[in-house]
Amino acid sequence: MKHSRLYVSGLDGADEHLMSRWMQRGLLPHRQALAQAGNFGCLKSTIPPDTLVSWPSIYTGANPGYHGIWGSYHWNRPHQSAQIVSAEYCSMPTIWEILNEAGFTTGLFQVPMTYPPRPLSGWIIAPSMQPVFTYPEVLSGHIRQRFPQYRFYLDLQKRRLQGASDREMLSAARDLLHQQAEVARTLIKEHPCDFYFLILQATDWISHKVTSPARDGDEEQREDDPLLLIYQDTDRVVGSFHNMMKDNDALLVLSDHGSQTCRGGLALNSWLLQNGYLQLKNSPRVMVKKWIGRILSHYPWTARTAKRFWSSNLRRRCDHQETDVKQNAATKQEQVSLIKKDDIAWESSRAYETGWGKIWLAHGDAESRVILRKEIAQRLMDEHGPRGTGFIAEVHEIADLYPGPHIDTGPDLIVESTDWAYIRYTDIASGLARFVNEIPSVGIHSRDGIYLTYGEGWGELKMQDVFDVAPAILRRYGLSPARNI
């Protein structure tokens, strides 16, 4: 039995509240028309709404306790070290692997955690700029030759450090979005498949780095809102994919999480340090850093001066180096932190946070870790914000949240801030910084992503969260979801 093609268009960080508002006002005409002929709704992200956890959950239908990907890094408790996660860490079958086994061909474009690309029936353009980033390998050379400006990632943090304005960063993001869309359309025309999974990240890039009047609660529509402009660009891209479809083809537009205004920052490692769960070395160098950290914490003007100095130093380094994206991000964070990982006394530390509120306990016996988990969770819940209100909604124990065979490789606790509206710092802030830090009004992830279904075979399908996507796609092809989905 022959099935129609399915186009899955992933828009990283596209927010349900913003998209609903702009569709109602006729500002996103392509998605508005598709939604009127199909279904549109909120797709809840994972806890936390982490891109590199949500996308594997979308394309496997499994929680991280089963697929084994807890974020950018795989943390090794006994050695207190981390390895960058890649495709090899996903232990559940993906949508395209199941479709390939059933005889369907698949094309993947910039899908997270697909590098290094594995052989499949179809093609992969992995999110990497290594010499070979595709399957089959020959596509890497073809893309570089025909689209010399193509790259999968735009380092807006680096551009900001180099002095770029919001307008300049928006222009760079729009240019790269158009280039990526053209590459994707070319692959679809020249290498047709039965199933496409195409992801574009420009919505997330702009959300993180520029202010948006609409996201910040301004009901008066501004045509120069950077987020609106990038959403309109992605609307035209979705429209171009729709124009390539044949009569019986179907479309699924979705996102891995939403976007909201950030209210502040939680320096969780500073909290762990101040409460004795994280220990620093007693070397003279660290003692001097702790003294500097106390000054920065008590006198805000010194912290602002230091930040300008560190940013200027980092800007000069960025001007002369181009590194791997994940390594570059980790390096930048380490460079702007006063206290480095090498300053930590791992042998006497009991807990450490690695980003997104993920707290890992030191390697120990099961009973002592249970006691420590409950102690840290309760003390965190008792914390109050600068106005005396609680800002931690819940502290999740991972075994309760996402049970599965890989919970031993995941964090022990996940700290959920109110509405996920606080950035979780992975560094130790400015050494001994406050637990809650005031930060500029920029974007942060929310759990309210989107889904839009169009075409035959969907029926009255309603999706609730990211774990519903893979089963819905497989059932559309007449296939049973894998076990543990």
Sequence and secondary structure as in RCSB ss.txt:
>XXXX:A:sequence
MKHSRLYVSGLDGADEHLMSRWMQRGLLPHRQALAQAGNFGCLKSTIPPDTLVSWPSIYTGANPGYHGIWGSYHW
NRPHQSAQIVSAEYCSMPTIWEILNEAGFTTGLFQVPMTYPPRPLSGWIIAPSMQPVFTYPEVLSGHIRQRFPQY
RFYLDLQKRRLQGASDREMLSAARDLLHQQAEVARTLIKEHPCDFYFLILQATDWISHKVTSPARDGDEEQREDD
PLLLIYQDTDRVVGSFHNMMKDNDALLVLSDHGSQTCRGGLALNSWLLQNGYLQLKNSPRVMVKKWIGRILSHYP
WTARTAKRFWSSNLRRRCDHQETDVKQNAATKQEQVSLIKKDDIAWESSRAYETGWGKIWLAHGDAESRVILRKE
IAQRLMDEHGPRGTGFIAEVHEIADLYPGPHIDTGPDLIVESTDWAYIRYTDIASGLARFVNEIPSVGIHSRDGI
YLTYGEGWGELKMQDVFDVAPAILRRYGLSPARNI
>XXXX:A:secstr
     EEEEEETT  HHHHHHHHHTTSSHHHHHHHHHSEEEEEE  SS  HHHHHHHHHH   HHHH   SSEEE
ETTTTEEEE  GGG  S  HHHHHHHTT  EEEES TT  S    SEEEE S  SS  EESTHHHHHHHHH TT 
 S   HHHHHHTT  HHHHHHHHHHHHHHHHHHHHHHHHHS  SEEEEEE HHHHHHHHS  TTTTT  S  TT 
HHHHHHHHHHHHHHHHHHH  TT EEEEE S EEEE  EEE HHHHHHHTTSS B   HHHHHHHHHHHHHHH H
HHHHHHHHHHHHHHHHHHTT    HHHHHHHHHHHH SS GGGB GGG  EEE STTEEEE S  HHHHHHHHHH
HHHHHHT   TTS   EEEEEEHHHHS STTGGGS SEEEEEGGG EEE SS TTSS  SEE   S EEEESEEE
EEEESTT TT    BGGGHHHHHHHHTT    TT 
